[in-house]
């Protein structure tokens, strides 16, 4: 969602998209590898920050009043935020930006971006065929790790109990 909203904004403003802290030498190799698997049409550049800037961004994510070089736009909840339309560049977007309204205008571009570069393996091709041939297919992504271990996230989003997932 964050990539999609940021890409829509960058395209509207005709500016390059910069992804904070993403580079091939990242200690978060899995994040880099996931992005490298797709046909993303925009080059990713690391935004090099000094330690002070990195710490300021961490504080901003907590909602604390700090000064960044660019204006901070903090998303308020999960609903579409009308302020998004007025953003004119040079901003730190903080939040999930999950409303499809942020990126509906570039749907086809996003579908192209998230095509796999290589061919699927045999088991993935088999799964793709099963899904394509099904009358109705459902995908579920269950994420609990940081929701359970991070008190701020737990307080904001809550979690469903184990029985909820087992019943699904």
Steps between C-alpha positions, in 0.01 A plus 500: 500500500776742591683442172176538302401828668852641471527398135164663420616818670837496323332447163251781564782737594734367228769440761726201568385261769745462787466212743653567838797285585461243223824391341661172392725505807202526734509279806139419412597279204156339475336839431749574221461151351121527496513829314761368256261218403256742334499713186504828690526778242662752728858480624536478873768714658622488853438819688810543706431659833720580789422347839314812619264495199431128549415556866278798416303282257454236769363767733273634225352153450407506868309822436734719702534864392839521331646704215593322177653676199186419302148526637367191677159371389368253758209286384198510731354150512405277209260728314597706200668824606404796277834668581665250265369696199668820620847351552740685274825308552785496749298324770546211738193277480450314825234232523362204310312692225275199439198660334481400132399859424865602541608290204189407298611735223813292432349151532639375168847633577498320835386176338796530262739586784404192698543246223774250578826548307575132461287199429320322780629168627306177445317504834407868459371435147289212634356725775433776247310252280291377793410855598417597142275196455314545830152649506600706800846539648595665827841604628572576864810659644522464876750733661540491876867549590532876543131540584553286808851607601478877443275662765430809284380290206304269727323796662419664165385195303431226752506135400252224442528203730639168376151346471403767248778386266431131554132552415600670170 
